[in-house]
Structures are given as C-alpha cells and as structure tokens.
Amino acid sequence: MVEKTILEMLGEYTDKQEITRESTFDVLGIDSLDVFNLVMELEEKLGCTLELDGSLKTVGELIDFVEANKK
C-alpha cells in the first residue's frame, strides 16, 4: 500500500511516465523541497510522523524509509 501511494503521489510532482524504485529524484525533476512536501503529505495520509534526514536519493529509498518509520 505504501509503495502504491507514493508512486501515485510522485506522479503529481513529475511529468515522467515511468517511475520505478530505482528512479532518482534528480531524474524525475523532483527537488528536496518537493520531497519534503511529499513526506508531509504522506504523514497526513498515513497518520504518522516521519523524520526526514535529507539523504534519500531514489524512490525506493523513500518507500523503504516510510515503511520502516511509519508508526
């Protein structure tokens, strides 16, 4: 569920048609502010608090981070 939610939400931030776990935010044209906003939206949607450290570079890292930290 987390992966599907994130992939759907990322579609709102990029015009790239193919988003995979290996996609980097740079390739997708998503900057750190967009990632921060995405995490805030995820917190609201999933009802959790996520402490973002800024080291996430790929979609897969974001998915793994959210799955590991959602409470």
C-alpha positions in Angstrom: 0.0 0.0 0.0 2.8 2.5 0.9 4.6 1.9 -2.4 1.4 2.4 -4.5 0.5 5.6 -2.5 4.0 7.0 -3.0 4.1 6.2 -6.7 0.7 7.9 -7.2 1.7 10.9 -5.3 5.0 11.2 -7.2 3.0 11.4 -10.4 1.8 14.8 -9.2 5.3 16.1 -8.9 6.7 14.9 -12.3 5.7 14.5 -15.9 7.8 11.4 -16.3 5.6 8.5 -17.3 7.7 5.7 -15.8 8.5 5.9 -12.1 10.4 2.9 -10.6 12.0 2.2 -7.3 15.4 2.9 -9.0 14.3 6.3 -10.3 16.3 9.1 -8.7 14.5 12.3 -7.7 17.0 14.3 -9.9 16.0 12.3 -13.0 12.3 12.9 -12.1 12.9 16.6 -11.7 11.9 16.5 -8.0 14.0 18.7 -5.7 14.5 18.4 -1.9 11.6 20.8 -1.2 9.3 18.6 -3.3 10.5 15.5 -1.3 9.8 17.4 2.0 6.3 18.3 0.8 5.7 14.8 -0.3 6.7 13.4 3.1 4.4 15.9 4.8 1.5 14.7 2.6 2.4 11.1 3.4 2.4 11.9 7.1 -1.1 13.2 6.8 -2.4 10.4 4.5 -0.8 7.6 6.6 -1.4 9.2 10.0 2.2 9.0 11.1 5.2 11.2 11.8 8.3 10.8 9.6 11.7 12.4 10.5 13.3 13.1 7.1 17.1 13.3 7.2 17.6 14.5 3.6 19.7 11.5 2.5 17.1 10.0 0.3 18.1 9.8 -3.4 15.7 7.3 -5.0 12.1 6.4 -5.0 12.9 3.0 -3.5 14.8 4.7 -0.6 11.8 6.8 0.1 9.5 3.8 0.1 11.8 1.8 2.4 12.1 4.8 4.7 8.4 5.3 5.0 7.7 1.6 5.5 10.4 1.4 8.2 9.3 4.5 10.0 5.5 4.6 9.9 4.0 4.0 13.2 
